[in-house]
Amino acid sequence: MKLSIALALGATAATGALAAVLPQQEPLTAPHDPPVHHHQEKFLIELAPYQTRWVTEEEKWALKLDGVNFIDITEERNTGFYPTLHAGSYVHYPPTMEHPDAVVGLLRGLSKDNMEQNLEKFTSFHTRYYRSATGVESATWLYNRVSDVIKQSGAEKYGATVEQFAHPWGQFSIIARVPGQTNKTIVLGAHQDSINLFLPSILAAPGADDDGSGTVTILEALRGLLQSDAIVQGEAPNTVEFHWYSAEEGGMLGSQAIFSQYKTARRDIKAMLQQDMTGYTQGALDAGRQEAIGIMVDYVDEGLTQFLKDVTNTYCGIGYIETRCGYACSDHTSASKYGYPAAMATESEMETSNKKIHTTDDRIKYLSFDHMLEHAKRPHNQTLDPILIVPFLKKVNLLSGGTVHLATMESTNPYAKELQIACLTVQRATLLTKKLLEAVDKGSFDKNDDTPVTIADFAAQALIIAAIHRAFPDDVFVGEESSDALRADPALLDRTWELVSSTRLSDEESEALLYAPSSKEEMLDLIDLGAQGNCSKQTRAWVLDPVDGTATFIHGQQYAVCLSLVENGFQKVGVLGCPNMNLETGRLHEEIVDRDGYGHQVFAVAGQGAFIRKMGTGALLPLSKIEPKAQITDPKDIDFVDCLKATSSNTDIHARLASHLGAPWPASTDLWAAQLRYIAIAVGGCNVMIKIPRKASYRSKIWDHSGGMLIAEELGCTVSDLAGNPVDCSLGRSLAECYGMIVAPSSIHGKLVEAVKQIM
């Protein structure tokens, strides 16, 4: 990769060390360091999001020899989620380069000679294996070299720092920080360790390309950036950090530790660019291809990747080529895992990249410093462009043509107490789910109906019923889960109890209004209150789905915590907590989640309207009233929400219905959780939902719709079965007489009913 790109982007480096099947080699004389192997020690690796396996260290290296990428999550297995792996960007990057003159001026100061001298020294260490003594020595030399660059620029007196980020395996990571006008931060990374996969503790691993090239690329980019007085003096709009990670070859260990800490500290990282293997071009030339910078297009942030392409086109003397490296091919995976936009660049297409990596022959003589210079150009533009630090903050219009007004619920609301307790209860339950959301192991398994469940489902149901039962002891509960699985599995029971017993609202007065179980046995009994209850025409029942969308919850996507009050078969209160809901685009998307907050709560009271508020950790936050849906009459104005992957719905007939009406198709919004489709109608720009079952016997569970239906009705929609009949909520645990569903503004609902009759 080229030095130009690193500089123009503001130091964002390193594509992953990509394992290849390597030729045999003659062993070198062993160094004085004794071999370090932990034959019995097991490591938990992740081969794809949430696909894990326990392996020995030797098995890790065997996988790398076979070209299998992974991330070692042994230490971080209870943290991390993946909202950015396929998501649209939540940071909007500039469509044009805003500081071309300043960037070009900095690019002129970049030096191939500096890079070559630094790489000569860096590859002189026998190995930079992260568990070795020489790995520590090489990190110490690099730390001193980075410190010298900072000191020589004069940036130290304006707050620039260099830090050793310690790790338990010996070799530390290095972080250079150049403060800007804000704490919004751009990260440029490379990994400093090297490895010989045959005998990591013994054989030489010069690692010139993997990733000595990326290391010296971003080092020169740092020196180039600090030629700018404005950057040295902290006048750049962004803070910029340069990271040299330890133990990338072991499964992104160093970068995971750093981004885990950043996530905990709520660091505002707006972009991360990894540069790994930036110097080898002969493979492309031998294949008859033009020299180009490889830009990864899988498992990266789309917006940042597009900006990387634009920077390459503007400032580099060569073009780019799209390529793919699969999951966990370098340290940008760690940034993505913790919710930060990340991109990756490398020396070429993966097919023509350096096959000498991870051997004694990964040497400088095979590298092109002209090519590395192009990689170093990119960081500079990323640092100088202020738009990179500005998230997309346009005002979200929650309604079709409407606005949002601050409001308070009328004091005459006959369900004021129920609403207050329900809203606090749902908020507390969402905090519980958020804690588990970042764990890779969510205690999940498939129930008898082949649907997944996690310990969050059980724990949230227990907390919800505990609070409502204490406040309204005569009421019935209709919940999705029973305690049978927990009673049969002590380990799952312990984990569930840990979640329940440790979750509290941060506001003492609010928490005092809620009850929580005091023992495991009480928790189990409360869960079973939900499993045993039924709705009827003579009961006051609380219907709850503790995690609607468990399958998407497991993958860190959208889900809802749902609670509603059904009196004598009629919905009176509905509260849906959506912890991941992000409305910055005005639409709900599975992959675009609330990274730093606690999502939103949407709720309604019969006859009072529907409302929305942000959720927090303590007292309830101010609410806003949602304006009613526009009463459309032209099918061309229909905006469907659907679930195209649902096995219970016949989406082929949905498409025929849309075509028959002349309505737009496919659906503009695709969401797995049924209750979230009501949210999409309320605040996500949609206005129609249909469900035509594949089987004539299919009937929905009441917890998949109760509460959401009330919200839609309070916004001017009619909710019915496919024949236009009202939905009866008094028939036990399912909507027993409701075949299919039509939810639409009342003005067009009749047309949909007629259209269904005509096509079926």
N, C-alpha and C positions, 0 to 999 in steps of 0.2 A: 504494500500500500504506500501511497505517496505522502511525503512530508507536507506537501501543500495542503492536502485535505485535512490533516490533523490540525494544522495551524488555522486554516479557514474555519473549521468547526469549533475550535477552541479546545482542543485536546480531547478527542473521543476516540478511543483506540481499541484495537485488538480483536480480530476474529479468532475463533477457537483453535486450539491445537487440535487438529483433526487427525484422528488415528488412521493409520493405513497399515496394510499388511507389509511388513518390513523384511528386507533381505537379511540373511544370517551374517554375522560379523565375528571377527576374532576378538576375544576378551582382552582387555587391557590389564596391566598390573593393577591390583586393587590398591586403593589409597589406604591411608592409615586408619580412616574411619571404619569401624566395624560395621558389617551389614546390619541393617535394621529391618527385621521382618517380624510380624506379629501373626504367626501361623494360625493361632486359634481365634484371633480377634475377628469379629464380624462387623461389616459395614452395611448400612442400609442405603442402597442407591436407587435413583429414579431414572428410568429409561425413557419415559414420556410423562407428561403431567399425570400424577397420581398412579403411575404404574411402577411399583417398587419391587425390590428383591434384596435379600440379605446375601452378602458374598464375603469371601476372605479378600485380603489385599492382593494375593496372587491372582485371584479370579478377576479382580478389577483390572489388573494389567493385561490379563488374557483377553478380556473384552475389548480393551483399547487396541490390542494387536489385531483383533478381528474387525476393527473399524466401528466399534459400537460406542456411541457417546452416552454419557450418563452424568448425573450430578449426585454427589455424595451428601445425603441429607441426614446422616447419623446424628450430628449435633443439632441440626436445625429442623428436625423432623416434625416438631410441633408448631412450626411457624411457616409463613409463606403462602401466597396464593397467586393466581395466574390470570388476573383480569386483562393483562395487556398482550397475551400471547397471540390472539387473533383479533384484538379490538381495534376500532378506529381510535385515532389519537384524541386525547383530551386536551393536549396543548396544540395550539395552532401555530405553525411555523410559517415564516414569511415566504410569499410566492416569488419575491424578487430579492436580490441581494442589496442590502441597504447601505453598505459601507465599502463599496468596491475600491475606492482610492486608498482608504486606510489599510485595507487588507492587502492590497497589492504592495504597498510600501513595506509592510511587515514581511511579506513573502520573500522580498529581495534579500533579507538578512539571513535566510536559512542556509545552513552549510552542510554539504555532503561530507566534507572532511571531518567535521565534528562527530557526525554519526559513525563514520568509519573508525575513528580513534576510540570512541566509546565502546563500539561493538567489539573491537579487537581486545580491549581489556575485559569486557564482560564475558566473552567466550573463553578467556584464558583460565577460568576456574574449571576444575576437573568436571564437576557437575554442579548444577544449581537445584538438584533434587531437594525438595522442601524439608525432608527429614535429615539431611546431611549437614555436617559441619561446614563444608564448602558452600552449601546453600545459604547458610547464615553469613559467611564471609562475603559472598557476592552481593547479598542484600545490604550489608554494611557499606560496601564500596558504592553501591548505587545510591544509598541514602546520603552518603557524603557528597556524591556528585550532584544530586538534586539540591542539597543544601548550598553548595557552592554557586549554583546557577541563581538561586534566590538571593544570596548575599551579594553577588556581583551586580545584580540588577538594581539593588537598593530597595527592593520591595519589602524587605524585612521590617523596615521602620514604619511602613504603612500597614502592617498587620499580616503580611504573608508568612505562612508557617510551613514546616515540614515535620511530619509525625511518623513515628514507627508504630504501626498497629500490631500489637503482639498476638501471637497464636500459640497454642500449646505444643505444636510440633517443632518449634524452633525458628524456622525462617519467618520473619515478620513481613507484613505488607507495608507499603509506603504511601502516604497521602500528602501531596503538596496542595496547599489551599491559598488562592489569591483572592482576597475579598473584593467584592464589587459594591455597588450602591444598594443592593438588596441581598437577602439570604437565598434567593432563588438561584439554584446551582446547576451548572453544566459539569458533567463528569466525563473525563477522557481516560480510558483505561487500556492497560496491557498487562500481561502476566509475566513475571520475572523468572519463574521457576522453569527448569528444563527436566527432562527425564530420558533415560534409556530403558525401554520397556522390558528388555531381556533380564537385566539385573540392575534395578534402579540404584541400589546402594553401592554398587561396585564399578560398573562400567562408566566410561566417560560419556558425558552428554553436553557437548558444547552449545547446543540449542541456538545456533546463529539465527536461523529463521524463526524457530518456534521456541520462545517468542522474543529472542534477543532483538530481532528486527523491529517488532512493535514497541519494545521497551525503549530503544534509542530513538525511534520515530517520535514518540510523544515527549521524550526528554528534549529533543531538539525543538519540538513545537512549543514547549514551555519556555525555552530560552528565547525563541522568536517572539512569542507574545510579550515577554518582558522587555522587549525593545521599545514598547509603547509606554510613554510617560503616563498616559491616561490610565492604562491598565495597572502599571506599577503603583500609582497613587490612589487606586481604588475607585476610579471614576467609571469603570465599565458597568453596564447595567446589570450584569450577572456576576455572581461569585463563580469562580472556576476552580475545579479540583482535578488534579492529575493523580491517578491511582496506578500503582504497580503491585499487582496481586501476587500473593504467595499461594502455592498449592492449587493452581488451576488444574494441573495434570492429575491431581488426586480427586477431582470431581468438584471444581469450583469452590473449594473450601474457604480460601481467603476472602473472595468477593462475597460469598454468602454471609460470612461473619460481619462484614462491613455493612452490607445493605440491610441485614437484619437489625443491626444497631441503628441505622438511619431510619428504618421504619418505626422502631420503638420510640425514637426521639422525634418522629414526625418531621424529618428533614424534607425540605421542598426541592426535590430533584426534578428538573424540567427536561433533561435529556442526558442520556448516557451513550457514548460511542466507544465501542471496543475495537481495538486494532490488534490483530494477531496474525503473524506471518505476513509481512508487508514487503518482502524483498525478492521473491523468486519469480522470474518471468520466463525462464527457458522452456518450461513445459508448454506454455501457450504458444511460444514461437515455434517449437518443434512440431506442434499440432497444426501449424499454418494459420494461427489466429493472431490478431493484433494484440499488442500489449494493452491491457485494460485493468482497471480496479474492479475487483469482485465485490459486489454489494449484496448482502444476504437479504432474501425476501421471505424467509420463513422464520416464525417465532420472533418477530421483531415488531416494533411500532411502525405502522404504515406511514403516518405523517412525518415522523422523524426520518424514516428511510427515504421518502420522497425528497425531503430537504437535503439529505446527503447526496442524492443524485444531482439535485440542482447545484449544490456547491461544487461537485466534481465537474459538471459541465462548465461552470463559470470560471473556476480558478485553476483547474488542472490541465496540464498539457496533453493528457490522454483521456479517453472516455471511460465509461463504466460498463460492466456486464452483470446482469442479474445471475445469482447463483443461490444454491441452497446447501445447508450443512446439517439439517435435521435438528433434533432437540438436543440441548445441552452441549453445544460444540464449543462454547467459550463463555467468558465471564458476563457477557451481556445477559445470559440466562438468569443470573442472580438478580440483576436489576429488574428484569421483567417479573421474576418470581415475587418480588416485594412491591410490585405495582408501579414501577417507574418506567417511562418510555425509554426504550433502548434500541440501538441499531448496531450493526457490525459490518466492517469492511475487511477485505483480505486481498491477497496479491493477484488473484485471478479467479476463473471458474474453479470449483472444487476438483473437477476432473483433471485439470492441468496443474494443480498446486504441487508443492514440494513433497516428494515421496521419500526424502531422506530424513525427515523429522523423526525424533525419538531414537536416533542411532548415533554412533560416533562420527558419522559423516555429515551431520548437519552443520556445515561450515560456511564461513564468510565467502569463500571463493566462488560459491554458486549464486551469490546475491547481486542484485542491481541497486546501487545506492541512488541512481537517478529515479528509479521506481519508488524507492522509499521516500525520496524528497517530495514526490507528488502526494504521498499519503500525509506528510506532515503539514501540508498547506491547509487542510480542512478545518482544524480547530479555530483558526483565527476569525473566520466569519461567524462561527457559532457564538463566540464570545462577544463580538461587537454588536450583533443584532439584538436590540432590546426586545423585539417581539417574542423572542424565544422564552422570555421570562414571564410573559403575560398569558395566563390561561384564558380559555375562551369564556369571557364573562358577560356575554350578551344576556339581556334580561330574558328569562324563559317565559314564554307565553303558554300558560298551562291549559288554555281553553281554545276552542275553535273560534277565532275572532274575538275572544273575550279578554278580560283583564282580571287580575286578582286583587281583591280588596281586603284590608285588615278587618277582622271582625271578632266579636266575642259571642259565645253562645248566650242566648237569651236566658235571663234568670228564671223565666217561667218554664224552662225545659223540664218536663216531668221526669226525665231520665238523667238528670244532672249528676246524681251520685254514681249511677251505673256507668255513665260515660267517663267520669273522672277516674274511677277505679280501673275501668277497662283500658283507658289510654295509658295509665301508669303501668298497668300489668303487662300490656303488650310491649311497652318501651323496655321494661326490665327483661322480658323474655328475649327481645332482640339483642340486648347486650350480651346475654348468655350465648346466643347463636354466633354473635360476632367473635367471641373468644375462641370458639371452636372453628370458625371459618378459616383461620389461618393455619390450622393443623392439617398436615397431610393425612394422618391417620385420624379419621373422624368417627371411629368405632362403627363403621357402616356394615350392613349385611342386607340380604334380600329377604323380605317377608314371604309368607306362603303364596301371596298373590303376585310374586315376582317384582314388587315395587321395593325400592331401597328405603332404608330407615337408618338413622344415625343416633348417637347418644344425645344429640341436640334435640331431636324430636321428643324423646322421653323426658329430658330435663326441662324443656320449655313447657310441655304439657303439665308437668308437676308444679312448676312455679305459677303458671296461669291459674290452674284449678285451686291451688292453695290460697291465693289472694282473693279470688272471687268467692270461694266457699266460705271463707272467714267473714266476708262482708255480707254475703247473701246465703246463709246456711240452708235455706229451704229450697234452693234452686237445683235443677237437674243439670248434668253435664253430658255433652255428646262430643267425645273426642276420638281422634283417629287411632291412638295407640293404646295398647294394653301392656302390663308389666311382665308378661310371661317370659319374654326373652331375657330380661334383667334378672328375674328370679332364678333362671337357669344358668346364668353366666356371671360369677362373682366379679370377674375383672371388668366387664361392662358395667355392672352395678356400681363398682367403686368409682369408675370414671364419671358415670352419670351423677353420682352423689357429690363428687368433687365440683362439678359444674354448678349444681343446684346450691350447694352450701356456700359457694364463693361468690355468687352473683348478687349484688345489691346496687340500688340506685345511690348515686353520690350525694344526693340531697336528703338529709336525715328526715325532714318533715314529710317528704314524699314517700320515702321508704317506710316510715312509720304507719302509713295508711295501708300497707301491704303485708301479708303474712307469707312466711316461707316454712316449709316442713322442717321439723327439728330432728328427724331421724330417717334412716334409710327405709325402715318399714313404713313410716308415715308417708314418705315420698311414693313408695310403691302403691299404697292404698289410694292415694290421691290420683295417681295415673289411672288406676282402675275405675275410679268414679266416672271418668270420661269414656272408658271402654264399655261401661254397663248402661249408660243413659240412652234415652230415646226422646225425640220430640213427639208431641201429641197436641190435640186441641184443648187439653186441660193442663198443660205444663208450662212452666217458665223455665226455659232451657238455654244454657250457654253452649253454643256450638263453637268448637275450636279445631283448627288445623295448626299444630305447633310449628311445622315447617312445610308450607305448601311450595312444592318445587324442590324436594330433597335431592333429586338427581342433579339439578343445576346448582343447588347449595354446595354439594360435594365438590363441584368444580369452580367455586368462587364466583358464580354468576348470580342471576336474579332469583330471589325467593321472597316469601312473605310469611309473617306470623299473623294468623287470622283468628279473630274472636268476634262473635256476634251474639246478641240476645234475641231469642225467638219466644214470643209470648203467644200461647194458644195457636201456634202455627203461623204467626205473623212476625216478620223481622221488625225490631224496634231500634236496635243499636248495632252498628257494624264498625269495627276498627281493624284496619289492615296495616301492619307495620312492615315496611319495605327497607331493610337495613342497607341494601346495596343500590337503592334507586338513585340514579343520577339523571337530572333533567336539563343538563346544560345544553343539549342539542334540541330540546323540546320533544324528544321521543324517548321511549323506553327501548333499550337494547340489552340483550343478554350479557354482552361482553363489556359494555361501558358502565362501570360501577362507581359508586361513591368511594373513592380511595381513602380519603382522609377523614370523612365525617361518619355519621351514623344513619344516613338515609332519611326517609320521610315516613310520616304516618298520614294515611288518608282515612277519613271516618265520616259517618253520617248518623243522624237520628231521624226517625220517621217524622216527616212533616216539618223538619227544621233545616233541611239542606245538607250539603256535603262540604267538608273542610279538609285542609291540608296543613301540616306543620312539619318543620324539621324536627328530628329526634336528637336528643343529647344523652347525657349520662345521669341527669338528676331530675330537677323539676321540669314539668311540661313547658315547652317553649311556646311563643305566641302562634296563633293560628290564623289562617286566611280562608275566606269563603271562596268556594269554587263556583263560578258562574255556570248556569245551566247550559246544556249542549244546544248548539244551533239546530233549529227544527227544519231539516232539509227535506226536500221533496223530489229532487232529481237524483236518480241512482248514480249519476256521474260524480256526485259529491260524497258518495259512500267511501269511507276509509276503513277497510277491514283490519281487525287484529285476529290472528289465528295461531295455531300451532301445527306447522306442517309436518312435524315428526310424530304427532300423536297417533298411536296405533288404534285408539278407540274412535277416532273421527274419520269420516270419509272425505278427505280433502279433494279428491277428484270431483265429487259432487259439489263441494263448495265452489270449485272453479267453474263448473257448469252453471251453477246458480248465478255467479257473478257475470258470466258471459250472457246468460239469459236476460239479466237485468240491464246489461250495458254498463256495469260497474267496474271500476279498476280492479285488476288482479294480476299478480298475486298480492296477498295481504302485505301492507306496508310495514307491519310490525309482527314479528314472529316470536312468541313467548311460550315457554314450556308450562309454567305454573298457571292453572286456570284462574286463580284469583288475581294474578297480575294482569290478565287481559281486561278485567274490569278497571284496574288502575290505568291501563292504556287508554281506555275510553274516558275516564275521568280527567286525566291530566297529561296523557301522552299523545294527543293529537288524533286518535282514532275515534270512530263513532258507531261501528257496527261489529258485533260478534255473532257468529253462527256456529252451531255444533250439530252436525248430522252424523249420528253414530253408524258404524259399520255393521253392528249387529242389532237386530230388532229387540233383543232382550236387554240391551245396555241401559242402565240407569245410573246417573251420577250420584256420588256421595254428597250428603248435604253440606259437609264442611268444605267442599270444593267451590261452593257458590254462595252460601249464606254470608251476609255482610257485604260482599261484592255486589250482589244483586241490589241490595238496598241503596248502595252508593249510586249505582247507575240510575235507579228509579228516582232518587232525589235530584238527579241532574236532568230529568226530563226524558228518560228512556223508558220504554216498555220492555218488560222481561216476560217471555212466555215459552211454552214448548213449541214444537214445529207447527202445531195446528192453531197456534194463537191463544191457547188456554193459559190462564195465570198459573204460576208455579205454587204448588202446595207444599209448605214446609212443616206439615204436621204429621208426616207419615213415617216416623221412626228415624232411621239413620241414613236413609237415602231419599232422593226425590222420586219416589216410587211411581208416581203417575205422570212424570215429566219425560217424554221421549224427545230427546234433542233440545236445542235451545236457540232462541232468537233474542238478541239484545240490540235495540236500535232506538234512535229518537222516535218518539210517538208518531211524528208526522209521516214517517216512511215505513214504520213497522208493518203496517197492513200490506204494503207492496211486497215485502219480503215473505210474509206468510203465504200470499197468493202465488208468488214465484216458486216457493217450495212445493206447493201442491201441484203446480204445473209440470215440474221436472221429475217428480218422484212417482 
